[in-house]
Amino acid sequence: MEKNYWDYVEWLPKRLAALRMEKKVSARDMSLSIGQCANYINRIETGRALPSMHGLFYICEYLGITPEEFFAEETASPEKTRELLRALQRLTPEQTEHVLWLVREIAEK
């Protein structure tokens, strides 16, 4: 099902909060680090505001992800996924097969 505006209005605050918590930073510290007032991130996470396009770019830069990764709902941890992919690219085909087997085993549980 295709998302509409209101779906994103509800989803975006949750996504931002999850990514921020994964980075283990407070909403206040993140707000100040991206040059905003102390309650900027809190206002977004509580649904009282939406970031501008520039604001979203600063948020993504701070989180170390691209806007595409921010909106990739199926990827819970974009930064770690990218790190894992870089590590996988250095493995031999046999090692990659072992890792793939392990991931499939974990995903089935």
N, C-alpha and C positions, 0 to 999 in steps of 0.2 A: 504494500500500500504506500502510495506517495505521501510524503509529509507536506503539510501546509504551514502557513505562517504561525498559527496558534500552536501547532505541535512543537515547532522550534522555540517558541516563547516559553513553553513549559520545559523543554528538554535542555536548552542551553544553560540555565542556571545549575542544573544537576551535573551536567558534563563539566562545567568549569569547576565546581566544587570538588568533584572526584579527581580531576587532574591536579588541582592545587593541593589537595590532601596527599596525593601520591608524591608530590614534590616536598611535602612536609614543611609548608610555609603558611604563615597566618595570612588571612585576607588583608589585614592592615599592612603587613610587611610587603605583600605583593603589590598592593595599591601604591604605596610610596615608592617602591622600586621601579614602577612603570611611569612615575611622574604624575600620579593622580592624587586626589584627596584621600585621606586615610580610610574613608568608608566606601570608596568606589567599588571594589570587588564585592564587598558585603551587599551593597545595593543590587548588584547584578545577581548574586547568588540567592537573594531573597525575592527576586522577581519584581523589584521596584524600579529597575532600570535595565536597559539593554545597551551593550557597548556599541559605539559607532564602528564603522569599518576600520578606521585608524586604531581605535581602541582594541578591537579584536586582533589586529596585526601585532600590537604591542603585547597583548596577553599571550598570543602564540609564541612570539619571540622569547618572552620571559620563560614560558614553559618548555622551550626548546623543541617546539613542534611547528609544523606548517598548518595553515588554515585547513587544508585538505585533511590532514591527520586529526585536527580538532573535530571536524564533522564526520569522521569515519566512525560511525556508531559501533561497528562490529569490532573495533580495536579498543580494548579497555585501557591499554597502556602504550600509546604510540611511541614514546621515547624508548621504552624497553623493547618493543617490537623491532624498532629500527636497529637497536644495539644487537639484538639476537640475529637479525638478518646479516649484519656485518660479520658477526662471528661465524655464522653458517657458511658464508662465502669463502672462508679460509679453510674449510674442512675438505677432506677427500670425499669422493662419492660414497665410499663405504661408511665413513664416519657420518655423513649426512643421512644415509639410510638408517643408521642406528638412532640418530636423534629423532628422525621422523617416526620411527617405531615407538620411541618413548613418548613423544608428544601425542600420538594417537592413543596410546594406552592411558595417559593422563586424561585426555579429553573424553574418553569413554566413561570415566568414573564420575 
